[in-house]
Amino acid sequence: MVNESQEAGVAAAIVERIETQRLPRAIDLKEKVDQGGVLDDFDIDFLDRVFADTNELRPFLTRHPEYQALAARMMNLYHEITEKALSNEPKLP
């Protein structure tokens, strides 16, 4: 059984993490790749953590569809970052 108080706390923590950590870093990465940059190991580690966390959040998002649009927008941003970074990688002969 899911405790509503705990669920509210989880939701608040997720939103705070997005606002204070994930979104600012994603914006920085987007600017980096939009300017022709590639992802370094630190950037890739960050994205690995984000994707792992997202997989762990799936049950929460299933129980709280009101957060699914936010999650989708964030995942779209990460997708744009990775697609652009990949296109910026030097082509091997």
C-alpha positions in Angstrom: 0.0 0.0 0.0 1.3 3.5 -0.9 1.3 6.1 1.8 0.0 9.4 0.4 2.2 11.5 2.7 5.3 9.6 1.4 4.1 9.9 -2.2 3.8 13.7 -1.7 7.3 13.8 -0.3 8.7 11.8 -3.2 7.0 14.1 -5.6 8.4 17.2 -3.9 11.9 15.8 -4.0 11.6 14.9 -7.6 10.4 18.3 -8.6 13.1 20.0 -6.5 15.8 17.8 -8.1 14.6 18.7 -11.5 14.5 22.4 -10.8 17.8 22.7 -8.9 20.0 20.0 -10.5 18.7 18.3 -13.6 17.2 21.1 -15.6 20.1 23.6 -15.1 22.7 20.9 -16.1 20.5 19.8 -19.1 20.3 23.4 -20.3 24.1 23.7 -20.0 24.6 20.5 -22.0 22.1 21.6 -24.6 24.0 24.9 -25.1 27.3 22.9 -25.3 26.1 20.6 -28.0 24.2 23.3 -29.9 27.5 25.2 -30.1 29.1 22.1 -31.7 30.5 20.5 -28.6 30.6 16.8 -27.7 29.9 15.1 -24.4 32.8 14.3 -22.2 32.9 11.5 -19.6 31.4 13.7 -16.9 28.5 14.6 -19.1 27.9 11.0 -20.1 28.0 9.9 -16.4 25.4 12.5 -15.6 23.1 11.3 -18.4 23.6 7.6 -17.3 22.4 8.6 -13.8 19.4 10.5 -15.2 18.4 7.5 -17.3 18.8 5.0 -14.4 16.8 7.3 -12.1 14.1 7.6 -14.8 13.8 3.8 -14.9 13.4 3.6 -11.2 10.7 6.3 -11.3 8.4 4.4 -13.7 6.2 2.9 -11.0 5.8 6.4 -9.4 4.9 7.9 -12.8 2.4 5.1 -13.4 0.7 6.0 -10.0 0.9 9.8 -10.7 0.1 10.5 -14.4 0.0 14.2 -13.5 3.9 14.1 -13.6 4.1 12.2 -16.9 4.1 15.3 -19.0 7.0 16.8 -17.0 9.0 13.5 -17.3 8.3 13.4 -21.0 9.5 16.9 -21.6 12.7 16.2 -19.6 13.3 13.0 -21.5 12.8 14.8 -24.8 15.4 17.4 -23.8 17.9 14.6 -23.0 17.1 13.0 -26.3 17.8 16.3 -28.1 21.1 16.6 -26.3 22.2 13.1 -27.1 21.2 13.3 -30.7 23.0 16.6 -31.3 26.1 15.4 -29.4 26.2 12.3 -31.6 25.9 14.4 -34.7 28.8 16.5 -33.4 31.1 13.6 -33.0 34.0 13.5 -35.5 33.4 11.0 -38.3 35.9 8.2 -38.6 37.4 7.7 -42.1 
